[in-house]
Amino acid sequence: MSKVDFFAQVLYEVIERRVSLDVAFKRACKKRCARTLDERERLYQECRRLVSNYVKLKCLSTKKHSSYRDLARAWVSGRVYEPVEPHCRLSVSKWLYEKIANLLGPGGAEAMLKAFEERTWWLRLNTLKAPEERVLKELEAEGVELEVHPEIPYMVRVLSSPRPIRLLKPVREFKALPQDLASAVSVEFIDVRPGDVVVDMCAAPGLKTSLIVMLEESARVLAFDISNKRLRIMRHLLKKLGVPESRVQIALADSRFINLVRPVDKVLLDAPCSNSGSIDKDPSIKATLTQGKVEFYSKRQLELLLKSLELSDCVVYTTCSILPDEGEDVIEKIVKKTSVKPVVPLRFRGFCSPGYSGYEFSSNVCRLYPHVHKSEGFFISRLERL
Ligand SMILES: C[S@@+](CC[C@H](N)C(=O)[O-])C[C@H]1O[C@@H](n2cnc3c(N)ncnc32)[C@H](O)[C@@H]1O
């Protein structure tokens, strides 16, 4: 297959089939697409840049209805100029650009969208398998350059790596695992105490569940998820990570309708969302995110959060989203309907950015941004009953 055809297929999969970059790449690569691992990695990175520039390519096209082949050909020819319109230049839809620019100003929007172009890798040192210092030494012995997070010592940022992260020995042995900083901060917001029972409402594939268990050895987790397929992956992952079976009870459920015999100490609601904060992981999100999708998730998040508050007096609500529709707006409805207040734990007050302005509780919720925290774009709120 020629390069143009290959790229056209990747674009087709992303836009028409609505799959992630990784799935699109795998499908296009079904037959052999590269001779060596290095070649495959280079091709993947080029596909990543192509998908990230999809909206820009469409803006630059002189045809009204350009085909995926036309766009792929323009990309391969290298004739990609800087368009004037900011949303075209930053390669996102107009509504999304305008929304972000209204929240953060044009400078802030540009800084955040540009930061998404680079993938930042964080690793969690999995102390269920080996002590932190040993894993650090093993990573360094492989030639990985790292920076330990000053607040959260089991989180390390990869500055450079001689090979793809998934191929590093400690990662293959599950002593270290790719997990974003924001995901770790979300779990830290729970402040799990000895003997706590925690409900994880949307748990699969289990990154946060396994971190809860790692942080407090006597805590137990009741983990729910609506997807059987993702729960299968979760069971496998927990085993590989060294999570004792007795510590996590897993159940397939639509968490909007679960009932428990008694309240639990804490609930984590890592709700399904538009994933607009994960553009660095999957640039296809920039090309396919719609207002309808955001509205759908926003309603679902409210339903799940209302149920969470029936189960515990302390709920940590998180979404991997840069949009207030899935953060502040949901909390505003909850604060009006129930007797809870959002709080930022003391140790994160200097670290978190506040929520978007215009809400009474903006300084009591936490936003993380790629251009500020080198993390995914995340919204985190700890809700306590008054
Ligand atoms: C952001 S992911 C969770 C990631 C997980 N917390 C982790 O750290 O690995 C959202 C999850 O919500 C699940 N989900 C979506 N709607 C749900 C519902 N109504 N009830 C339970 N789980 C749901 C999805 O299947 C998906 O696994």
The ligand as a Gaussian input file, in Angstrom:
#p B3LYP/6-31G(d) Opt

LIG

0 1
 C      -12.892000       7.054000      32.455000
 S      -13.231000       5.359000      32.302000
 C      -12.760000       4.722000      33.866000
 C      -11.279000       4.528000      34.028000
 C      -10.925000       3.855000      35.361000
 N      -11.462000       4.576000      36.487000
 C       -9.420000       3.717000      35.536000
 O       -8.817000       4.527000      36.235000
 O       -8.854000       2.769000      34.974000
 C      -14.963000       5.359000      32.419000
 C      -15.575000       3.985000      32.590000
 O      -16.981000       4.167000      32.846000
 C      -17.665000       3.024000      32.401000
 N      -19.103000       3.384000      32.389000
 C      -19.763000       4.158000      31.511000
 N      -21.054000       4.277000      31.874000
 C      -21.195000       3.569000      33.019000
 C      -22.299000       3.299000      33.875000
 N      -23.501000       3.803000      33.628000
 N      -22.104000       2.501000      34.941000
 C      -20.877000       1.974000      35.195000
 N      -19.805000       2.194000      34.427000
 C      -19.965000       2.985000      33.350000
 C      -16.995000       2.737000      31.074000
 O      -17.206000       1.403000      30.685000
 C      -15.526000       3.047000      31.383000
 O      -14.844000       1.879000      31.733000

